[in-house]
Amino acid sequence: MRLEFDEQEVKKICQLAQVKVTQAELKQLAADFNSIVGLIEKMNKLDLNGIEAAEYIINAHNALREDIPANFQERETLFNSAPAFTDNFYEVPKILEDSQLSES
């Protein structure tokens, strides 16, 4: 059974994601979604018997440093590069309306 996206389904997904798209973009997104589904279906048909799953593409283990808390001595440098800050906090633009905050 093949999963296919039509423009109505893509429109619903965009509405749920609160993304505004034009009719032309809906058509292109539906084509893109169906192309992606087609690629996944091709991958699902691959015979992977005898192939061991890999955690990493390259042979790197413990490549990250240990997370050790430390005091950052150059706080002023960071604040000087910020557009605005108050009382050691960055000021950022408001992106949610008060009504949206109470819904959470």
N, C-alpha and C positions, 0 to 999 in steps of 0.2 A: 504494500500500500504506500503510494507516494504522497507525501505532504506537499501541498501546493498553496501558495499565498496569492489571493486576488487583491485587487485594490481596496476593497471594503475591509478585508482583514488587516491590511497594512494601515489603513486609516484608523481603525480601532486601536491598533498597537501604538500609533503615533499619539492618539488622544490620551491613552493611558500613560504614556511617557511625557505628556504635555509638550509635544514637539509639533510645531506648526509646519505643514508642508503644502506645496502647491499640487494641483492635479498632475502636472508633468512629473513632479518628484515622486508622487504616489506610484505612478506607472513604472518609473525607474527603480524605486525601492522594491516593488513587487518582483520585478525581473531579477534584481540583485539577490533578494531573499531566496527565490527559486533556484538561482545559480548556486548559492551556498548549500542549499538542501541537496542539490544534485551532486555536489562535490562530497558531501558527507555520505550520501548513499553509495558513491563509488568507493570511498574508504571503507565503509562497512562490508563491502564485498571482497576486500582483500583477504587472502589466506595468510593469517599470522601465526599459524601453528608452528611451534618450535622457535619462535622469536621471543626472546626475553624482553620484558618491559624495562624501559630505561628511565631512571629518575632525572638524569641530566643528558643533554645532547653531547656535551663535552665531559671529559673525565675530571671534573673538579669537585672536590669535597672540602667542606668547611672553609669555603672561600671568604666567608664573612667574618669580620672581627667580632670579638666578644663585646656585648653591650655593657659598657662600664659607665655609670654616671660620673660626670665631671662638671666642674664649674666652668662656664664660658666667660673668659676674661674680656672679650671684645664686644660686649653688649652695645656699647655706644656706636660701634661701626654698623651693627645691624639696624639700630634705630635711625641712624643718619641716612640709610638707604631706603627707609620706609617712607611712603608718601605722607602718612600721618600716624601718630601714636599718642596715647595719653596714659599717664601713670604706669609706664612699662608694659603697656598692651598695644598691639597694633590695632588701628581703626580700619575697619573694612566696610564697604558699602552694604547697606541692607538689601537682602535679596528676597525676603519673605514678608508678606503683609502680616499685620497683627492677627488677622482672622485665620491665616494659615498656621500660625504658631499655636493657637489654641486647639487646633484639630489634631495635633501630634500626640 
